[in-house]
C-alpha cells in the first residue's frame, strides 16, 4: 500500500480532472482508516501538489451544500513526474 499522499497523486494520473470529494470517494476503501483521510487534509495535499507544479486547477463550482468544489488535473509534465517517481 502506498502512502496516502502518493495515492492521491497517482489518482490524478488516472482521471481527466477531480476534486477532493472525487479523490476521497476513489480512495475510501483502502485509506479511510488513515488519520489524514479527511477533507481539509485532502485539500491541503492537493493544493501542495499544485504549488509544487504537479497539478493545476481546471475549474470550480458550488456543490449542493453551497460549498466550493475546486477541480484539478495532472498536466502532462506533472503526470510524467508523478509516474516517474511513484511506481504502481
Secondary structure by P-SEA (a helix, b strand, c coil): cccaaaaaaaaaaacccccaaaaaaaacccccccccccaaaaaaaaaaaaaaccccccccccccccbbbbbbbbcaaaaaaaaacccc
